[in-house]
Every structure is written in structure tokens, then in C-alpha cells.
């Protein structure tokens, strides 16, 4: 048993997903799975039950999590006690909405850990900043784009609705369909012209800003909503996620920075974004 295995175990336990944990740890999924299997073999127990959507910890997994969390915290404290206080490194990062809490938290945690003394300020994407995480449509003159993630949009439906039994939806299904619209939403900007050309009119039930509120309304049966295919959403059982036939509702998320940017922390963020893109 080693520290690397315990870190991977804790990531899987907290994410409830091997693929999401691999992204958080910036490693290939097969490598993480192999380390987890080796840990289970060394302990002689199963730590997780593998499900169609994610994993759930066993009683032994719950037991190990308590010990592993304390051990990793003690190790971090031990390392910190031998390190001299680092000079503050101020970095302003502009973020658009709906980037995915889990994957952004993992990226920013790694960024903070790899840049000693990092003082991270998260700002609106149009505010003065050292770098931005945006879509290509928001690129400004003089900026370089480095792709990080590519998201596909699905329609989230209440599981009790008859439409949730279909493998996919058609544009005709949107006629009078109760809809929760998000503003802004790249997928809606692509879908709405298609509906208008066919004179198809959904029944708008709400116009909100966040994915979390949209999913809450979907789960409550208020309506359906377009959402990105984040791992954490694919594991939810309180909504049904369906593609829309004949439409490529996708977006690219990229790191944007000026080509003459010489901030000392930027190369670290570039490398982490490159690793996230490769997973």
C-alpha cells in the first residue's frame, strides 16, 4: 500500500466515479483502476461496488476512507511544516458559467497545489485577468486558445415522463414541451433557430442561469432542460438524459490567454489544461 493508491482511493470515494477521479488526479483511467485493484488485493476486500453509473463504497470502503483521509491530511501537514512560507503569487482567472463544479474544482485544486503561494482570484470573464476559461466564440483579439474539454448537450427529462422512455428525441417532440431555459446556454442558441424554422414552440416554464437550479426543476417535474454531459450528471437517477436526433449540440471549453503573457504561474495552468484535455 502506498500514498498514491490512497490518493486515488479517496478521489474515487468522493467522486463516486472512476472516470471522474482519473480526471481529478490527472491520470489515465486504466492506471487508476489498476492501482485501485491492487489496493483491494493487498487488503483482501472489495472497496467499491461497480454500478452501471459510477461506484458506491462498501462497508470496508467507508472504513478505509476514514483512515485514509486522516493519513493524507497528516502527510500534507508534515510536508508543510518543513516548507518556508512562499511568496504570494496573485493570479486572476476569468470563468464563464456552467463549467462543471467537480472538474473545475479538481483543476483549480491542482493549480493551487502546484504553484506555491498562489493567491487565486476568480472573476467574470470580461474582467481584467491573467487568463480565461471560455468558449471559442468569446475569444478576443491577441488571445491564444488551448482546448480543455468538449461537451455534448443532452436533454434532461423527469424520469416519469413518457418521453424519457425514448432512446432519443426529435425536434417535433419539442412542440408544447415544458421547457426550462438557461441564459446563457450555447445549446439553446443552436437549437432555437432549428425550432423556429419548423414553427415548433416549446412551453417555456422558467428562464434561469444555473445548471443546478435547472436540474432541480427537472427533478421536480416542472419541465426539461438542456445540460452538458458532465460525469456527475450522467450518474444521477432523478433525471433522464436523452440526445436530440440529427443535431450536434456541442461546445468546446478552452483556456484563453494573451500570447505575450509572461505570468510565472501560466505555464502550470497550461500543463494542467493539457492533461485534462488528454483524459
Secondary structure per residue as TSV (DSSP state, phi and psi in degrees):
chain	resnum	aa	ss	phi	psi
A	1	X	-	360.0	133.7
A	2	X	-	-134.6	172.8
A	3	X	H	-62.9	-37.6
A	4	X	H	-60.1	-44.2
A	5	X	H	-61.5	-41.8
A	6	X	H	-66.3	-38.3
A	7	X	H	-62.6	-43.6
A	8	X	H	-64.5	-41.3
A	9	X	H	-60.6	-47.3
A	10	X	H	-61.5	-40.1
A	11	X	H	-63.1	-43.5
A	12	X	H	-65.6	-42.1
A	13	X	H	-59.6	-44.5
A	14	X	H	-77.7	-33.2
A	15	X	H	-85.6	-21.8
A	16	X	T	59.2	27.6
A	17	X	-	-158.0	129.1
A	18	X	H	-70.4	-40.2
A	19	X	H	-66.6	-41.0
A	20	X	H	-66.9	-38.0
A	21	X	H	-65.3	-37.7
A	22	X	H	-62.7	-41.2
A	23	X	H	-65.5	-41.3
A	24	X	H	-61.6	-40.3
A	25	X	H	-87.0	-3.2
A	26	X	T	57.8	45.7
A	27	X	S	-131.6	162.2
A	28	X	-	-69.9	144.0
A	29	X	H	-59.0	-41.8
A	30	X	H	-60.6	-35.5
A	31	X	H	-66.2	-42.5
A	32	X	H	-66.6	-43.4
A	33	X	H	-60.5	-40.5
A	34	X	H	-65.7	-41.2
A	35	X	H	-65.8	-38.7
A	36	X	H	-66.8	-41.5
A	37	X	H	-64.0	-39.9
A	38	X	H	-63.2	-39.5
A	39	X	H	-63.4	-43.1
A	40	X	H	-63.5	-39.0
A	41	X	H	-67.5	-39.4
A	42	X	H	-65.2	-37.2
A	43	X	H	-85.2	-18.6
A	44	X	T	74.2	26.5
A	45	X	S	-140.3	162.7
A	46	X	-	-94.7	126.5
A	47	X	-	-92.2	-22.8
A	48	X	E	-140.0	150.3
A	49	X	E	-95.9	123.6
A	50	X	E	-81.2	123.2
A	51	X	-	-113.4	164.8
A	52	X	S	-57.0	-32.9
A	53	X	S	-123.8	90.4
A	54	X	S	87.8	-159.6
A	55	X	E	-136.3	161.8
A	56	X	E	-134.0	138.0
A	57	X	E	-71.1	146.0
A	58	X	-	-83.2	179.0
A	59	X	H	-61.3	-38.4
A	60	X	H	-66.9	-35.0
A	61	X	H	-64.7	-42.2
A	62	X	H	-60.6	-41.0
A	63	X	H	-64.8	-44.7
A	64	X	H	-67.2	-35.3
A	65	X	H	-59.2	-41.2
A	66	X	H	-61.8	-42.4
A	67	X	H	-72.0	-43.2
A	68	X	H	-64.8	-41.0
A	69	X	H	-61.0	-43.7
A	70	X	H	-65.3	-42.0
A	71	X	H	-64.4	-43.4
A	72	X	H	-67.6	-36.6
A	73	X	H	-65.9	-41.1
A	74	X	H	-65.0	-38.5
A	75	X	H	-64.9	-43.0
A	76	X	H	-63.3	-40.1
A	77	X	H	-65.3	-39.5
A	78	X	H	-62.6	-45.8
A	79	X	H	-61.9	-43.3
A	80	X	H	-63.7	-30.9
A	81	X	H	-68.3	-18.2
A	82	X	T	-104.3	4.9
A	83	X	S	-104.8	134.7
A	84	X	-	-72.7	146.2
A	85	X	-	-56.1	129.6
A	86	X	-	-84.9	150.9
A	87	X	-	-66.6	143.5
A	88	X	-	-66.6	135.1
A	89	X	E	-120.4	105.2
A	90	X	E	-85.5	128.5
A	91	X	E	-136.9	124.7
A	92	X	E	-103.0	122.3
A	93	X	E	-120.3	119.5
A	94	X	E	-85.6	133.5
A	95	X	E	-128.6	134.9
A	96	X	-	-81.0	173.8
A	97	X	S	-80.2	164.9
A	98	X	-	58.1	50.1
A	99	X	S	-93.1	-11.6
A	100	X	-	97.8	107.7
A	101	X	H	-59.8	-45.4
A	102	X	H	-64.6	-49.4
A	103	X	H	-72.6	-33.8
A	104	X	H	-69.4	-39.6
A	105	X	H	-61.9	-41.3
A	106	X	H	-64.7	-43.2
A	107	X	H	-64.1	-45.1
A	108	X	H	-71.0	-31.5
A	109	X	H	-64.9	-45.9
A	110	X	H	-63.1	-39.7
A	111	X	H	-60.8	-46.5
A	112	X	H	-64.9	-37.7
A	113	X	H	-72.3	-30.1
A	114	X	H	-91.9	-9.8
A	115	X	S	-116.4	99.3
A	116	X	T	-57.7	132.6
A	117	X	T	77.4	12.5
A	118	X	E	-63.0	129.1
A	119	X	E	-114.3	97.3
A	120	X	E	-91.7	127.3
A	121	X	E	-116.9	118.0
A	122	X	E	-94.2	123.6
A	123	X	E	-129.8	171.3
A	124	X	E	-64.6	150.5
A	125	X	T	-65.4	-20.1
A	126	X	T	-95.2	3.4
A	127	X	S	-85.9	158.5
A	128	X	S	-57.3	130.6
A	129	X	-	-157.5	168.2
A	130	X	S	-86.8	-25.2
A	131	X	E	-162.2	163.4
A	132	X	E	-136.7	150.2
A	133	X	E	-113.1	111.9
A	134	X	E	-143.7	-175.2
A	135	X	E	-99.0	158.4
A	136	X	G	-56.2	-29.5
A	137	X	G	-64.6	-20.1
A	138	X	G	-96.9	5.8
A	139	X	-	-63.4	137.7
A	140	X	-	-106.1	162.7
A	141	X	T	-59.5	135.8
A	142	X	T	87.3	-3.5
A	143	X	E	-93.0	143.9
A	144	X	E	-99.7	138.2
A	145	X	E	-107.1	133.0
A	146	X	E	-123.4	106.4
A	147	X	E	-58.2	141.5
A	148	X	E	-116.9	-57.9
A	149	X	E	-131.4	154.5
A	150	X	E	-124.0	118.3
A	151	X	E	-105.9	141.6
A	152	X	E	-107.8	136.8
A	153	X	E	-92.0	138.4
A	154	X	E	-123.8	162.7
A	155	X	E	-97.4	120.9
A	156	X	E	-87.7	125.9
A	157	X	E	-124.6	150.8
A	158	X	-	-62.3	132.8
A	159	X	T	-59.4	-23.8
A	160	X	T	-80.6	-11.3
A	161	X	S	-73.5	141.7
A	162	X	G	-57.2	-34.0
A	163	X	G	-61.3	-24.3
A	164	X	G	-69.3	-13.6
A	165	X	G	-83.5	-13.1
A	166	X	S	-78.5	148.2
A	167	X	S	-71.3	-28.7
A	168	X	E	-156.2	163.1
A	169	X	E	-107.1	155.8
A	170	X	-	-108.5	167.3
A	171	X	G	-62.4	-34.4
A	172	X	G	-61.9	-27.5
A	173	X	G	-65.1	-16.9
A	174	X	G	-81.0	-9.6
A	175	X	T	-63.4	118.0
A	176	X	T	63.4	15.7
A	177	X	-	-74.6	124.8
A	178	X	E	-58.5	122.4
A	179	X	E	-128.1	137.2
A	180	X	E	-105.7	112.5
A	181	X	E	-94.5	138.1
A	182	X	E	-106.3	141.6
A	183	X	S	-129.0	119.4
A	184	X	S	-83.9	160.3
A	185	X	-	-151.9	114.8
A	186	X	H	-60.8	-38.8
A	187	X	H	-65.9	-40.1
A	188	X	H	-63.6	-37.5
A	189	X	H	-63.6	-27.7
A	190	X	H	-86.0	-35.2
A	191	X	H	-78.2	-40.9
A	192	X	H	-57.7	-45.1
A	193	X	H	-60.1	-34.8
A	194	X	H	-65.0	-41.1
A	195	X	H	-67.5	-41.9
A	196	X	H	-62.7	-41.2
A	197	X	H	-63.0	-26.4
A	198	X	T	-99.7	5.9
A	199	X	T	56.4	38.3
A	200	X	-	-98.7	128.7
A	201	X	-	-123.6	108.4
A	202	X	-	-68.3	164.5
A	203	X	E	-97.6	101.8
A	204	X	E	-68.6	124.4
A	205	X	E	-105.9	-26.0
A	206	X	E	-162.7	153.7
A	207	X	E	-131.3	105.3
A	208	X	E	-129.6	-177.8
A	209	X	S	-110.4	-29.5
A	210	X	-	-107.7	149.3
A	211	X	H	-64.8	-37.6
A	212	X	H	-60.8	-45.7
A	213	X	H	-67.2	-38.4
A	214	X	H	-61.4	-45.1
A	215	X	H	-67.5	-33.8
A	216	X	H	-62.3	-40.1
A	217	X	H	-71.1	-36.0
A	218	X	H	-63.6	-47.0
A	219	X	H	-59.9	-32.6
A	220	X	T	-80.8	-4.5
A	221	X	T	86.6	13.1
A	222	X	S	-73.2	-38.4
A	223	X	-	-178.5	-169.4
A	224	X	B	-112.7	165.8
A	225	X	E	-153.0	147.4
A	226	X	E	-82.3	128.2
A	227	X	E	-139.1	150.9
A	228	X	E	-70.9	157.1
A	229	X	-	-86.2	56.7
A	230	X	-	-63.5	146.9
A	231	X	H	-55.5	-41.4
A	232	X	H	-64.4	-29.7
A	233	X	H	-78.4	-35.0
A	234	X	H	-64.8	-20.7
A	235	X	T	-90.4	-6.5
A	236	X	-	-74.2	140.9
A	237	X	S	-103.0	-7.3
A	238	X	S	-92.3	1.0
A	239	X	S	-138.7	152.6
A	240	X	E	-108.5	130.0
A	241	X	E	-108.1	124.3
A	242	X	E	-132.4	141.6
A	243	X	E	-77.9	164.9
A	244	X	E	-109.0	121.2
A	245	X	T	-61.9	135.2
A	246	X	T	80.1	2.7
A	247	X	-	-123.0	136.5
A	248	X	-	-100.8	86.8
A	249	X	-	-92.5	93.4
A	250	X	E	-135.9	161.6
A	251	X	E	-146.2	152.9
A	252	X	E	-108.6	133.8
A	253	X	E	-106.2	130.4
A	254	X	E	-137.5	155.0
A	255	X	E	-86.8	128.5
A	256	X	E	-118.5	134.5
A	257	X	E	-154.9	155.4
A	258	X	E	-73.4	144.3
A	259	X	T	-64.6	-23.0
A	260	X	T	-97.7	13.9
A	261	X	-	-72.5	120.7
A	262	X	-	-112.6	22.5
A	263	X	-	-61.0	131.6
A	264	X	T	-64.3	-22.9
A	265	X	T	-88.2	-13.7
A	266	X	H	-61.5	-42.8
A	267	X	H	-58.5	-32.7
A	268	X	H	-66.3	-45.0
A	269	X	H	-65.3	-38.2
A	270	X	H	-60.6	-44.1
A	271	X	H	-65.2	-42.7
A	272	X	H	-64.3	-39.1
A	273	X	H	-66.9	-36.6
A	274	X	H	-64.8	-40.3
A	275	X	H	-66.7	-39.3
A	276	X	H	-64.6	-38.1
A	277	X	H	-66.1	-32.2
A	278	X	H	-79.6	-15.7
A	279	X	-	-80.4	360.0
